[in-house]
Amino acid sequence: MNKKLINVHHRAAKEAYRWGKKHSLQVVEASNGWMRYRFDGLEVYAMDTIADTIAIDPEALARMASAKEWPESWRVEQIKSESGGMYPELVAVLPDGEYRIKVRESEGFEVPEPLSMIEFPADIYELLSNAAHDEYRAVFRGVQFESKRAVATDGFRLAWFEHDFGVKKPVVIEATQIKKAKAFEPKYISFEDNCALLFDNSRTWFIKLNYMEGTLPDYEKVIPFEFFGTLGEFNVEKLKKALNYADKEHMRIDLLGSESIDANGRKIRDVFKVEVGEFPEQDDFLIYAFNGKYLLDALKWAGEGAKMNIGPDSKPCLIYTEGGNRVAIVVPLRV
C-alpha cells in the first residue's frame, strides 16, 4: 500500500473516531476491499484488503491509526465468548505483531466510480473565505461550480475565477466541506448527478461531497458594467499594514484622489497609484469608502498589482489583475 493511501486511512480513521464519539455513531465500514469512513458530513472511501462486509469499532481503529504503519493484511476470526456464544474479531497483521478489533456485520456499500477527471485547482481554497459563515444563510455558505467558473459570495462581497469545470448545470458545495477535504490533498474532481467526488490520479480513494439545495441568486445582475475609470494599482502589502491601525471589521477606508488612503483618521500615502480616468469633479479629491476587511480580502484574492474599476452612485466596484483569471466585487460605503 502506498504512503499516500496509508495517510488517507490514518487521517480518516482518526476523524471518524473523533466525530463518532461526539455523536455516538458507528461510522467505519469495510466491504469488498474498500473501507468507508463517515464523519462530519464527509464520506471517505479508501481501498484496502478487507474482503468481508463488516462494521468496525472506530475507537480501536483510531488507536491503531496512531501508529506509523498500516496493516499489511487483515482476517476475521470467530471468537467464543465466556457465555458460549460466538462473535467476530478483525485481526490486523502489523510488522510488529497482530492487533484485534471488535466488529459486527454490516449491509455493505457501493464504491462510487467517477464519471470524469477534472483538475481540482488550488484557487478553490482561497475562494472559500468569500462564502458566508452563518449556518442560516443556505447556499451563501457554499461555492457554486459552473461550466467555466467557480463563485463564492456572502452577500457583501463576491469573488470568482475562471476554470473549465464542465458542469452541465450549476451546483453548490458547502465551503466548510471543501475546506475539510483539503487535508487529503485531492487533485481531481468529478461532478456526478447527486454529489461530487474528490480524488487523486491513483483512484485508490475518494471523498464524497453532497450538493446543497438550490443555487446562488443571479449574481451577474450586480456585476458593474458602467465605470468612471480605473482607480490605479494597489500595493496590497502596504494596505495590509495600513489596516493594522484599526479594527478591520468596523473601520472605514477612504481612497483619495491624492494617491493616499485615510484609515480611520490616519493618512497613508502610496498605497495605490491613481490612473487617468473620467472621474466626477470634486473640490479637492475623490473619496470612495469601503469596509476595510472586505476590501483587503478582495485585493488579496485578486493578487498583487490588483486594480479597481469604480462606477457612479456607490455601485459595486470591480477588482482584478491584468491577465489574471480572478475577479472580485465589493460595494462601497456611502460617504
C-alpha positions as CSV (number, residue, x, y, z in Angstrom):
1,M,0.0,0.0,0.0
2,N,1.5,3.4,-1.0
3,K,2.3,6.1,1.6
4,K,-0.4,8.4,0.3
5,L,-3.2,5.8,0.7
6,I,-1.9,5.0,4.2
7,N,-2.1,8.7,5.1
8,V,-5.7,8.8,3.9
9,H,-6.6,5.9,6.2
10,H,-4.8,7.4,9.1
11,R,-6.5,10.8,8.9
12,A,-9.9,9.4,8.1
13,A,-9.8,6.8,10.9
14,K,-8.9,9.5,13.5
15,E,-11.6,11.9,12.2
16,A,-14.2,9.1,12.2
17,Y,-13.5,8.3,15.8
18,R,-13.5,11.9,16.9
19,W,-16.9,12.6,15.3
20,G,-18.2,9.1,16.0
21,K,-17.5,9.7,19.7
22,K,-19.2,13.1,19.6
23,H,-22.4,11.7,18.0
24,S,-22.3,8.1,19.4
25,L,-22.4,6.7,15.8
26,Q,-20.7,3.7,14.2
27,V,-19.1,5.3,11.3
28,V,-16.5,2.9,9.8
29,E,-17.4,0.0,7.4
30,A,-15.5,-2.4,5.2
31,S,-16.7,-4.2,2.1
32,N,-15.1,-5.9,-0.9
33,G,-11.7,-4.5,-0.5
34,W,-12.7,-0.9,0.5
35,M,-13.3,1.0,3.7
36,R,-15.8,3.8,4.2
37,Y,-15.3,6.5,6.8
38,R,-18.2,8.8,7.6
39,F,-17.7,11.9,9.7
40,D,-18.8,15.4,10.0
41,G,-20.7,15.4,6.7
42,L,-17.9,13.8,4.7
43,E,-17.6,10.3,3.3
44,V,-14.1,9.0,2.6
45,Y,-13.7,5.7,0.6
46,A,-10.2,4.1,0.7
47,M,-9.0,0.9,-0.9
48,D,-7.9,-1.8,1.5
49,T,-7.6,-5.6,1.7
50,I,-10.6,-6.5,3.8
51,A,-12.9,-8.7,1.8
52,D,-15.5,-9.2,4.5
53,T,-18.5,-6.9,4.9
54,I,-18.3,-5.6,8.4
55,A,-18.7,-2.5,10.6
56,I,-15.6,-1.7,12.7
57,D,-15.2,-0.1,16.1
58,P,-13.9,3.4,15.2
59,E,-12.1,3.9,18.6
60,A,-9.9,0.8,18.2
61,L,-9.2,1.6,14.5
62,A,-8.2,5.2,15.5
63,R,-5.8,3.8,18.2
64,M,-4.2,1.6,15.6
65,A,-4.1,4.5,13.1
66,S,-1.9,6.4,15.6
67,A,0.9,4.0,14.8
68,K,3.0,4.8,11.7
69,E,2.2,1.6,9.9
70,W,-1.0,0.3,8.4
71,P,-1.9,-3.4,8.3
72,E,-0.3,-5.5,5.6
73,S,-3.3,-7.8,5.7
74,W,-6.5,-8.5,7.7
75,R,-8.5,-11.5,8.7
76,V,-11.8,-12.0,10.5
77,E,-11.9,-14.7,13.3
78,Q,-14.9,-16.0,15.2
79,I,-14.2,-15.8,18.9
80,K,-16.0,-17.8,21.6
81,S,-17.3,-15.7,24.4
82,E,-17.5,-16.8,28.1
83,S,-21.2,-17.4,27.7
84,G,-20.6,-19.8,24.9
85,G,-21.7,-17.6,22.0
86,M,-19.5,-16.5,19.1
87,Y,-18.5,-13.0,18.0
88,P,-16.3,-11.8,15.2
89,E,-13.0,-10.0,15.6
90,L,-10.9,-8.3,12.9
91,V,-7.2,-9.2,13.2
92,A,-4.8,-6.6,11.7
93,V,-1.4,-8.0,10.8
94,L,1.2,-5.4,11.5
95,P,5.0,-5.7,11.2
96,D,5.4,-5.9,15.0
97,G,2.5,-8.3,15.6
98,E,-1.3,-8.6,15.5
99,Y,-3.9,-6.1,16.6
100,R,-7.5,-7.2,17.3
101,I,-10.6,-5.0,16.7
102,K,-14.2,-5.8,17.6
103,V,-16.5,-5.8,14.5
104,R,-20.1,-6.6,13.6
105,E,-21.9,-7.5,10.5
106,S,-22.8,-4.7,8.0
107,E,-25.1,-4.3,5.0
108,G,-22.1,-3.1,2.8
109,F,-22.0,-0.2,0.4
110,E,-21.2,0.7,-3.2
111,V,-18.0,2.4,-4.0
112,P,-18.5,5.4,-6.2
113,E,-17.0,5.5,-9.7
114,P,-16.1,8.9,-11.1
115,L,-17.6,9.9,-14.4
116,S,-14.9,12.4,-15.3
117,M,-11.4,13.5,-14.2
118,I,-11.3,17.3,-14.0
119,E,-8.4,19.1,-12.4
120,F,-9.3,20.5,-9.0
121,P,-7.4,23.9,-8.8
122,A,-5.8,25.1,-5.6
123,D,-7.5,28.5,-6.2
124,I,-10.7,27.0,-4.7
125,Y,-9.2,27.0,-1.2
126,E,-8.5,30.8,-1.4
127,L,-12.0,31.4,-2.7
128,L,-13.6,29.8,0.4
129,S,-13.2,32.9,2.6
130,N,-15.7,34.8,0.4
131,A,-18.5,32.4,1.3
132,A,-20.8,33.1,4.3
133,H,-20.1,31.5,7.7
134,D,-23.6,31.9,9.1
135,E,-25.3,28.5,9.1
136,Y,-28.7,30.1,8.4
137,R,-27.7,31.6,5.1
138,A,-28.2,28.5,3.0
139,V,-26.4,28.5,-0.4
140,F,-24.3,31.5,0.6
141,R,-22.3,29.1,2.7
142,G,-21.2,27.3,-0.5
143,V,-19.1,27.6,-3.6
144,Q,-21.1,27.4,-6.8
145,F,-19.5,25.5,-9.7
146,E,-20.5,26.4,-13.2
147,S,-19.3,25.3,-16.6
148,K,-16.4,27.8,-16.7
149,R,-16.4,29.4,-13.3
150,A,-16.4,28.9,-9.5
151,V,-18.2,31.6,-7.5
152,A,-18.5,32.5,-3.8
153,T,-20.3,35.3,-2.1
154,D,-21.6,36.2,1.4
155,G,-23.9,38.9,0.1
156,F,-21.4,41.7,0.9
157,R,-18.5,40.7,-1.5
158,L,-18.3,38.4,-4.4
159,A,-15.4,36.6,-6.0
160,W,-14.9,34.1,-8.8
161,F,-12.2,32.6,-11.0
162,E,-12.3,31.1,-14.4
163,H,-11.7,27.3,-14.9
164,D,-13.2,24.6,-17.1
165,F,-15.2,22.5,-14.7
166,G,-17.5,21.1,-17.4
167,V,-20.6,21.3,-15.1
168,K,-23.8,20.9,-17.1
169,K,-25.8,23.0,-14.6
170,P,-24.7,25.0,-11.6
171,V,-24.2,23.0,-8.3
172,V,-23.2,24.3,-4.9
173,I,-20.9,22.5,-2.4
174,E,-20.6,23.7,1.2
175,A,-17.4,25.7,1.7
176,T,-16.6,24.0,5.1
177,Q,-16.8,20.6,3.5
178,I,-14.3,21.6,0.8
179,K,-12.0,23.0,3.5
180,K,-12.1,19.7,5.4
181,A,-11.3,17.8,2.2
182,K,-8.2,19.9,1.7
183,A,-6.3,17.9,4.2
184,F,-6.4,14.9,1.9
185,E,-4.8,16.9,-1.0
186,P,-7.2,15.9,-3.8
187,K,-6.1,16.6,-7.3
188,Y,-9.2,15.9,-9.4
189,I,-13.0,16.3,-9.1
190,S,-15.9,14.6,-10.8
191,F,-19.3,16.1,-10.8
192,E,-21.9,13.3,-10.5
193,D,-25.7,13.6,-10.6
194,N,-26.2,14.0,-6.9
195,C,-22.7,14.6,-5.5
196,A,-19.1,15.4,-6.3
197,L,-16.1,13.1,-5.9
198,L,-12.6,14.3,-5.0
199,F,-9.6,12.0,-5.6
200,D,-6.0,11.8,-6.9
201,N,-4.7,10.1,-10.0
202,S,-4.4,6.7,-8.3
203,R,-8.1,6.5,-7.8
204,T,-7.5,4.4,-4.7
205,W,-9.5,6.8,-2.5
206,F,-12.4,9.2,-3.0
207,I,-14.1,11.9,-0.9
208,K,-17.8,12.3,-1.5
209,L,-19.3,15.8,-1.2
210,N,-23.0,16.2,-1.3
211,Y,-24.6,19.2,-3.2
212,M,-26.5,21.8,-1.3
213,E,-30.1,22.5,-2.2
214,G,-30.6,25.4,-4.6
215,T,-28.1,27.8,-6.4
216,L,-26.9,31.3,-5.8
217,P,-29.2,34.2,-6.9
218,D,-28.5,35.7,-10.3
219,Y,-25.2,37.5,-9.2
220,E,-24.5,38.7,-12.7
221,K,-27.1,41.5,-12.1
222,V,-24.7,43.2,-9.6
223,I,-21.6,43.0,-11.9
224,P,-20.9,46.6,-12.8
225,F,-20.7,47.5,-16.5
226,E,-20.5,51.3,-16.1
227,F,-17.3,52.9,-14.9
228,F,-15.8,56.3,-14.4
229,G,-12.4,54.8,-14.8
230,T,-9.7,52.7,-13.2
231,L,-8.5,53.6,-9.7
232,G,-4.9,52.7,-10.0
233,E,-2.8,49.8,-8.9
234,F,-2.7,48.7,-5.3
235,N,0.2,47.8,-3.1
236,V,-1.5,45.1,-1.2
237,E,1.2,44.6,1.4
238,K,1.2,48.4,2.3
239,L,-2.6,48.3,2.5
240,K,-2.4,45.4,4.9
241,K,-0.1,47.5,7.2
242,A,-2.4,50.4,6.9
243,L,-5.3,48.2,8.1
244,N,-3.5,47.3,11.2
245,Y,-4.2,50.8,12.6
246,A,-7.8,49.9,13.4
247,D,-10.4,47.2,13.8
248,K,-10.7,45.8,10.3
249,E,-14.2,44.7,10.8
250,H,-15.6,48.2,11.5
251,M,-13.1,50.6,10.0
252,R,-13.7,52.8,7.0
253,I,-11.1,53.0,4.3
254,D,-11.2,56.2,2.1
255,L,-9.5,56.0,-1.2
256,L,-8.4,59.6,-2.0
257,G,-7.5,61.0,-5.4
258,S,-4.3,62.4,-3.9
259,E,-2.8,58.9,-4.1
260,S,-3.3,58.1,-0.4
261,I,-5.8,56.4,1.8
262,D,-7.4,57.5,5.1
263,A,-7.7,54.6,7.6
264,N,-9.9,56.0,10.4
265,G,-8.1,59.3,10.5
266,R,-4.5,58.1,9.6
267,K,-3.5,59.1,6.1
268,I,-1.1,56.7,4.4
269,R,0.4,57.6,1.1
270,D,1.5,55.4,-1.9
271,V,-0.9,52.6,-1.1
272,F,-2.2,52.9,-4.6
273,K,-1.4,54.8,-7.8
274,V,-4.1,56.8,-9.4
275,E,-4.6,56.4,-13.1
276,V,-6.1,58.9,-15.5
277,G,-9.8,58.5,-15.8
278,E,-13.1,60.3,-16.3
279,F,-13.7,60.8,-12.6
280,P,-16.5,63.1,-11.4
281,E,-15.4,66.6,-10.3
282,Q,-14.9,67.2,-6.6
283,D,-13.5,70.1,-4.7
284,D,-10.1,68.6,-3.8
285,F,-10.1,64.8,-4.2
286,L,-12.2,61.7,-4.9
287,I,-13.4,59.6,-2.0
288,Y,-14.6,56.1,-2.1
289,A,-15.1,54.4,1.3
290,F,-15.0,50.6,2.0
291,N,-15.2,48.2,4.8
292,G,-11.5,47.5,5.5
293,K,-11.8,43.7,5.8
294,Y,-13.8,43.3,2.7
295,L,-11.5,45.5,0.6
296,L,-8.4,43.7,1.8
297,D,-9.9,40.3,1.2
298,A,-10.8,41.3,-2.4
299,L,-7.4,42.7,-3.1
300,K,-5.6,39.7,-1.7
301,W,-7.8,37.4,-3.8
302,A,-7.1,39.3,-7.0
303,G,-3.4,39.3,-6.3
304,E,-0.5,41.7,-6.2
305,G,-0.9,44.6,-8.6
306,A,-4.7,44.4,-8.3
307,K,-6.7,47.2,-10.0
308,M,-10.1,48.6,-9.2
309,N,-12.8,49.9,-11.6
310,I,-15.1,52.4,-9.9
311,G,-18.6,53.4,-11.0
312,P,-21.2,56.1,-10.2
313,D,-23.6,56.3,-7.3
314,S,-21.9,53.8,-4.9
315,K,-22.4,51.0,-7.4
316,P,-20.3,47.8,-6.9
317,C,-16.6,48.1,-7.8
318,L,-14.7,45.5,-9.9
319,I,-11.3,44.4,-8.6
320,Y,-9.0,42.4,-11.0
321,T,-5.4,42.0,-12.2
322,E,-4.3,42.3,-15.8
323,G,-4.1,38.9,-17.4
324,G,-5.4,37.2,-14.3
325,N,-8.4,34.8,-14.0
326,R,-9.5,36.1,-10.6
327,V,-12.2,38.7,-10.1
328,A,-13.8,40.3,-7.0
329,I,-16.6,42.7,-6.5
330,V,-17.1,44.9,-3.4
331,V,-19.7,47.5,-2.6
332,P,-18.6,51.0,-1.4
333,L,-20.0,52.5,1.7
334,R,-22.0,55.7,1.4
335,V,-20.0,58.8,2.3
